[in-house]
Amino acid sequence: MKNYEDRLREELSEADIPSELEPENIKIMLEEKAPKKKRSGIKVAGRIAAGAAACAVIGGSAVYYAGRAGELSRENGSSDTLDIAAEESSNAIAEVPGTAEGEEITTFSAPYMNSAGSYHTVYKMFSRAARNYRDSGINSYNGMYFTDEDIAEEADGEAALSPEAKSEESRIGGSESNEHSDTFNQEEGVLEADKFKTDGRYIYYLPASYGSDIVNIAEAEDGKFVSSASLDVSDMVFSEENSTSSYCSVSEMYLYNDMLMLIGSHTVYEDTDDDVYYWGCNSKQQTFVAFFTTGTDPQLINVYYQEGWYNDARISPDGYLYLITNYNSCSFSAIKNGSEIEKFIPAAGMQENVECIPADDILLPKDGFEDSGSLSYTVIGSVDLNESGSPKSADTKALAGYSGTLYSSAENLYVTVGWDDTDITRLSISGGNITPAASGTVEGYVNDQFSMSEYNGYFRIATTAREYEEVFHKYSDMEWFDADYYEDYDPEDGYYSYELIKQDNRVYVLDMDLNEVGMIGDFGEGESVKSVNFSGDLAYVVTFRQTDPLFAIDLSDPASPAILSELHMNGYSSYMQRWSDDLLFGFGADADDNGRQTGIKLAMYDNSDPNDLRESGVYTMNYTDGSWTYSPALWDRKALLVAPEKNLIGVPVYGEEWDDDSYKFTSSVKFFSYEDGDFRLVGEIVATGSEDYYWSGEFDRALYIGNYVYALSEREFVSADMESFETSDRIEFEYSENYSDWMYME
């Protein structure tokens, strides 16, 4: 685990330095404070770390199952008395595996691969970490309001032992008649969630408004909408009594084996009589997967619950859903003893059997938790989808610490976390079983899931690495500092800053034990990775600061990766996807010679000869005086429709233009073809009345079914003939006309 100095460096590297900490403002700050009595307590760095820790646990967990969720089961297992007094007298945490006396479990030398074995171990680690956190001088515990009370009493308690734990081609439900588009999946057969899905007959879509619990559904036939409906998820999944004290939103969905699967979050806020309010214990964040039948009248089948904030999901080729959430426990100050496992152990399961995760399935760091007022986990749960209409919970694991970017092959799930360094954990997934297999570390941070790839027994990962130098600035070295005037300050004292001294990019090749086999670095110096496309033994990496270098890297010899060629252009591609054997499509931002972004860019790259990359067609949509152009696909690649089989690219485009003393906003989907080195704009679907509304009605998804294209927004679905792009049909849904409608709902 990282210490506070490392964490602070991470925070400062990601955020802008407050203007009051700039050197030229130090004098002003000191002048304001000089006449005042010298303050004691937390230094600036400590306050920043405390604030970051407090923010990290909003939405943390206390077990409270709303609606139809199952009650937490504690019927299984016996008790295990915690020897807190012995723990207090020890200078070391409990040994890992550190289980109750007599227990033996397999341990790994790598971090995050050790099974806790008992809740006893987790609590003792938590106890020690909380004392370290308290002793660091921070007077606030992860979202608790400031108080002078010490950490909660570490009285003896009872902790329940772990309860008993309990392939064919992917089947997308429903359509045999019409060819249709779908979300692009990074790995063949590994299905990814999206905010829309279609089976070639029904279109399911999550409205664009933040926090929506509505799914809009339309039945389409030859470009016509023959029926429609809106599904209110919260009314069907949660009881009316509990839904009034909670907040429900649906994020993404799947269609699989004739089931509509809606992935959402449910936050419950509880009243408290405590003198101190704890964010982590008076609110609970729960991710759910609601399973429905398909069609315009979906019926609820079952619900799977998993505590924590939704991170990502995959469906494996053998028919299992893997759900990843990030969970945070209560503050240790709110936990009276180790028997209150529901306050620091995440729970998961189908609605009829939601239980705390067995201790054997909780994976802890080898050396314990360094210092923390609360515990965080990456929770991974699997659900068997092979029997239509009957999903079943299969396995669950909880890894200590939050996960960042997820990558999944057909047989392995990789979770990453880190900034200066990236920790990688590989979990084998087979038949719904989640088995810790290996862990390792590389330098730098990962841009997105496409920066990772598994191929021929190797794991490849592209990172951007930064090196900082800690610089101390003495007050006495500053021209404006007057020791007589600032008599409360030591002239030899001052402040630290972290200055970036080097930034470069790397591609690592690791074996399946996540040991480094080969690496190439020091390319794109001063720039950062914007997009990566792995294609067999080749990696195409885009970096950017002022121009857009595209690197072709040969990985055929895993021990000696080599750069084959380098292509420079203005702007950058934030996403790349194979178009054909010899062409690579890129979408991103255009920029001028100084690196200032000027609009949107579509690019095609000729990679028929990786030793001689060439640009083979560019189309730009740039800003002009008084206008602005943007696309949600710049940050959400799923907003793009990329269909080489139809020679079709669909791009949602938003525009804002100053006209007659006011701004007019437009939303459309622009459709392009590509042929003989040129992009051609072949059609456009414009949102109805988009000039009148800014907060709703923007198209953010496009698809095709048969010979028709469809543009989707919160307000409407519009279809058009793929040849002429003339509107074929349009259907409207109820929507919020402005931002405040949902912001201030009663």
MOHUBEL-V179603 format. One record per residue. D_CENTER is the distance of its C-alpha to the mean C-alpha in Angstrom with 2 decimals. Layout:
d_center: (D_CENTER	D_CENTER)
This chain:
d_center: (20.53	20.75	23.50	23.48	24.70	21.82	19.30	21.30	21.31	17.53	17.59	20.47	19.11	16.10	18.18	21.56	24.49	26.17	29.39	31.48	30.61	31.81	35.13	37.21	36.14	36.82	40.47	39.86	37.70	40.42	43.14	41.51	41.21	44.46	46.80	44.66	44.87	42.64	39.53	38.47	35.18	31.72	31.55	29.18	26.80	26.91	26.24	23.14	21.84	22.92	21.22	17.87	18.38	19.48	16.53	14.11	15.70	16.05	15.59	16.52	18.54	22.16	23.31	24.51	24.35	24.95	26.87	27.30	25.00	27.02	28.45	27.33	29.81	31.77	34.80	34.22	34.86	37.16	36.80	36.43	38.00	36.14	38.40	36.89	40.15	40.06	36.48	37.63	40.45	38.39	36.94	34.40	31.72	32.50	32.65	29.89	30.14	31.93	32.59	35.59	38.88	39.75	36.29	35.31	32.00	30.79	29.03	27.27	27.85	24.23	21.84	19.68	22.04	24.59	25.05	25.93	28.85	29.47	28.03	30.83	29.02	25.73	27.74	29.90	27.04	25.53	29.02	29.50	26.17	26.93	30.42	29.13	26.82	29.89	32.13	29.97	31.48	28.58	30.01	26.97	24.81	21.18	21.83	25.47	27.97	30.25	33.02	35.69	35.40	34.67	31.99	32.63	35.66	35.10	37.63	38.16	36.26	35.69	32.52	32.36	32.02	29.46	30.16	30.81	27.77	28.17	28.24	29.01	27.77	24.85	26.47	25.12	27.25	30.14	31.32	34.05	35.52	33.29	31.22	27.88	24.64	21.25	17.65	17.85	16.74	16.13	18.40	21.46	21.50	17.84	16.76	13.47	12.83	13.51	14.98	18.38	20.41	24.10	26.67	29.23	30.86	28.42	25.57	22.81	20.64	18.41	19.89	18.16	18.83	16.10	16.34	18.59	19.88	22.11	22.06	24.64	26.60	29.34	31.74	32.66	35.79	37.06	35.26	36.42	34.59	36.80	34.94	31.90	30.31	27.57	26.00	25.32	22.75	23.24	26.99	26.86	24.30	25.29	28.82	30.25	31.06	27.59	25.79	27.77	26.23	22.62	19.92	18.44	16.01	15.03	11.79	12.62	15.62	17.63	21.36	22.75	26.25	27.51	24.78	22.44	19.28	17.30	13.95	13.77	13.66	16.95	17.79	21.36	23.34	26.45	29.65	30.84	34.28	33.16	34.46	31.08	27.91	24.86	21.45	20.21	23.21	24.05	20.85	18.79	15.33	15.51	13.52	16.13	17.01	20.25	22.54	25.14	27.98	27.83	30.00	30.71	31.46	28.62	29.58	27.33	27.54	25.47	22.26	19.98	18.46	15.96	15.41	12.22	9.28	7.66	4.54	6.42	10.19	13.14	16.89	19.12	22.50	24.38	22.98	20.42	17.12	14.52	12.06	9.39	9.04	9.14	12.76	15.15	18.90	21.75	23.38	25.98	28.55	28.20	28.79	32.52	32.63	30.97	31.91	29.29	26.68	24.85	23.86	22.14	21.45	18.71	20.22	19.56	21.85	23.48	24.91	28.29	27.18	24.26	24.82	23.54	22.15	25.19	25.60	26.13	22.58	21.12	20.60	21.48	21.76	25.22	26.46	25.04	23.12	24.62	24.31	22.17	23.09	20.54	18.68	15.00	13.95	11.45	13.12	13.64	16.13	18.13	20.28	23.35	23.70	26.93	29.27	28.87	28.86	28.43	24.90	25.13	22.92	23.30	21.62	19.14	18.08	16.61	15.81	16.57	13.85	10.13	8.05	5.87	6.11	7.92	11.31	14.01	17.70	20.27	21.15	18.43	14.83	13.41	10.78	10.61	10.61	12.83	14.21	17.95	17.59	14.90	15.53	15.14	15.94	17.41	18.08	20.71	20.26	23.55	25.06	22.20	22.80	20.08	21.96	20.99	22.49	21.79	19.90	20.35	19.45	19.58	20.07	17.65	13.97	12.03	11.34	9.34	10.05	13.53	14.40	15.05	17.84	20.22	23.78	27.24	26.38	24.33	20.72	20.16	17.51	17.74	16.94	18.13	20.23	21.66	24.76	25.83	29.27	30.05	32.90	35.20	37.00	40.25	41.72	45.11	43.94	43.16	46.11	45.69	45.62	48.90	49.37	52.17	50.10	46.95	48.98	46.29	44.15	44.88	45.30	43.86	40.67	37.84	34.11	31.59	29.29	26.94	27.87	26.06	28.72	27.04	24.02	23.93	21.92	22.22	21.90	22.32	23.86	23.53	25.48	24.12	24.74	22.36	25.39	25.77	28.23	28.12	26.44	27.11	26.24	27.74	27.02	25.80	26.86	25.74	23.02	19.34	17.68	16.70	16.62	17.86	19.72	21.10	24.28	26.32	27.83	26.64	23.60	23.40	21.55	21.45	21.56	22.50	24.16	27.31	27.76	25.69	26.74	25.88	26.63	27.80	27.51	29.61	28.13	31.10	32.30	29.31	31.25	32.00	29.42	31.15	30.52	32.69	32.46	30.82	30.77	30.52	29.84	28.94	25.40	22.49	20.62	16.87	16.96	19.70	20.94	24.21	26.92	29.85	31.30	32.23	29.78	26.18	24.70	22.68	21.22	20.40	22.26	25.98	27.44	30.94	32.66	31.35	27.66	27.47	25.34	27.72	26.00	24.48	25.53	25.86	27.17	28.61	29.22	32.09	31.13	34.22	35.31	32.44	35.10	35.59	32.48	33.54	32.20	33.52	32.87	30.99	30.56	29.53	29.13	29.75	30.35	33.98	35.89	34.87	32.04	28.31	26.24	22.52	20.24	16.77	16.54	16.36	12.63	12.05	14.06	14.39	16.72	19.20	21.95	23.11	26.06	28.46	30.53	31.45	31.49	29.16	26.22	24.95	23.26	22.52	24.23	24.65	27.73	29.30	32.96	35.53	38.56	41.50	40.16	36.83	33.51	33.04	29.66	29.36	26.82	27.50	26.37	28.31	29.25	30.35	32.24	32.80	36.16	38.33	36.08	35.43	32.84	34.62	33.53	34.87	33.85	31.88	30.97	31.09	29.72	32.56	33.40	30.32	32.53	33.01	29.48	26.49	24.01	24.33	25.50	23.36	22.90	19.36	20.03	23.08	24.50	27.91	30.10	33.35	34.90	33.03	29.88	27.97	26.03	23.88	23.27	23.22	26.95	28.26	28.19	30.56	32.01	34.10	36.30	34.80	38.17	39.16	35.92	38.12	36.57	37.34	36.04	33.91	32.72	31.56	29.45	29.54	27.07	26.63	28.75	27.07	24.33	26.49	27.05	23.81	23.42	26.75	27.10	29.58)
